[in-house]
Amino acid sequence: MDLRQSWLLFALGSAFFAALTALFGKLGVAGINSNLATFIRTLVILAITAGILSLRSEWARPAGLPWHSWLFLVLSGIATGLSWLCYYRALQLGPVSKVAPIDKLSVAIVIVLGLVFLGEKPSVPLLVGGGLIVAGAIVIALF
């Protein structure tokens, strides 16, 4: 398996950096407006992504992209922005050790959405794993 092409490697990287996001975000929103914190985070992401696109010569003309890509990327951007605004406000108000696991309920929600809207096939490990995520979030939130 070519590690540079492995979805698992990138998924683990995503989990690691999401953990750092929670930790640094909690420290960063202390004493400032959570919406301003989200804006600053967004600017940093924009700069890093532009730098990666430039270094890899991956820029493409937006006019050449299919309309459905535009539609779903815009909707994804709206969902991401709303998620970040909620996440940073939650970090400001609650402990990172509770906020981050509750945020990860998105995993269980996306399992359901994938089954319903994308026609993905359910399996016992998928359903048990999703159920355990929900159970874990409930235990963390309530106890």
JOPE-V326222 format. One record per residue. RES is the residue in one small letter. PHI is phi as a letter, one per 30 degrees, with the letter a starting at -180 (* if undefined). Layout:
RES_PHI ; RES_PHI
This chain:
m_* ; d_d ; l_d ; r_d ; q_c ; s_d ; w_d ; l_d ; l_d ; f_d ; a_d ; l_d ; g_d ; s_e ; a_d ; f_d ; f_d ; a_d ; a_d ; l_d ; t_e ; a_d ; l_d ; f_d ; g_d ; k_e ; l_d ; g_d ; v_d ; a_d ; g_i ; i_b ; n_d ; s_d ; n_d ; l_d ; a_d ; t_d ; f_d ; i_d ; r_e ; t_d ; l_d ; v_d ; i_d ; l_d ; a_d ; i_d ; t_d ; a_d ; g_d ; i_d ; l_e ; s_d ; l_d ; r_c ; s_h ; e_c ; w_d ; a_b ; r_d ; p_e ; a_d ; g_d ; l_d ; p_d ; w_d ; h_d ; s_d ; w_e ; l_e ; f_d ; l_d ; v_d ; l_d ; s_d ; g_d ; i_d ; a_d ; t_d ; g_e ; l_d ; s_d ; w_d ; l_d ; c_d ; y_d ; y_d ; r_d ; a_d ; l_d ; q_d ; l_c ; g_b ; p_d ; v_e ; s_d ; k_c ; v_d ; a_d ; p_d ; i_d ; d_e ; k_d ; l_e ; s_e ; v_d ; a_d ; i_d ; v_d ; i_d ; v_d ; l_d ; g_d ; l_d ; v_d ; f_c ; l_c ; g_i ; e_d ; k_c ; p_d ; s_b ; v_e ; p_d ; l_d ; l_d ; v_d ; g_e ; g_d ; g_d ; l_d ; i_d ; v_d ; a_d ; g_d ; a_d ; i_d ; v_d ; i_d ; a_d ; l_c ; f_b
